[in-house]
Amino acid sequence: METRETRPSSDLPAVAKEYNGVDRNAFLFGFTPQAELWNGRLAAIGFLAYLLWDLAGYSVLRDVLHLIGY
């Protein structure tokens, strides 16, 4: 049986750090690793919202194609 080394919780860092030394979940502006994480999160939420909207029958893409004659 394998034994695992455990350590007290006080040895753990208080926040997750990114390589620039700032909290990974901080809402920072500019070209930072944190901004890229937030950009990805918000893009995923937007994509999911569009998929749900399309499944409900309100297709923006289909309406635009219909307006231009396709």
LOKE-895833 format. One record per residue (C-alpha): x, y, z. Coordinates in pm, whole numbers, padded with zeros to 5 digits, always signed. Example, Ala and Ser with C-alpha at 12.3 -4.5 7.8 and 13.67 -1.06 7.14 Angstrom:
BEGIN
+01230-00450+00780 +01367-00106+00714 
//
This chain:
BEGIN
+00000+00000+00000 +00132+00338-00098 +00162+00607+00168 +00115+00970+00080 +00291+01254+00247 +00051+01507+00391 +00123+01855+00511 -00075+02097+00723 -00301+02340+00542 -00100+02635+00672 +00182+02535+00434 -00038+02591+00129 -00038+02925-00055 -00329+03157+00025 -00417+03215-00344 -00329+03045-00671 -00042+03235-00831 +00028+03272-01201 +00381+03317-01328 +00358+03697-01304 +00306+03669-00929 -00053+03798-00924 -00366+03604-00827 -00475+03395-01125 -00840+03501-01091 -00776+03875-01053 -00974+04086-01299 -00689+04274-01468 -00695+04475-01788 -00429+04454-02058 -00242+04159-02206 -00200+03954-01891 -00255+03583-01820 -00550+03682-01599 -00716+03875-01882 -00679+03574-02111 -00849+03349-01853 -01141+03590-01819 -01163+03628-02197 -01193+03251-02235 -01451+03222-01960 -01670+03498-02103 -01636+03359-02457 -01751+03016-02334 -02052+03173-02161 -02140+03365-02479 -02106+03058-02697 -02329+02856-02465 -02585+03137-02456 -02595+03146-02837 -02637+02767-02857 -02926+02778-02611 -03082+03070-02800 -03052+02876-03128 -03203+02561-02976 -03498+02770-02857 -03571+02855-03222 -03426+03204-03243 -03141+03161-03492 -02955+03484-03559 -02752+03325-03838 -03062+03185-04011 -03240+03522-03986 -02942+03708-04134 -02911+03459-04420 -03285+03494-04485 -03256+03875-04497 -02977+03870-04755 -03163+03622-04978 -03007+03283-04910 
//
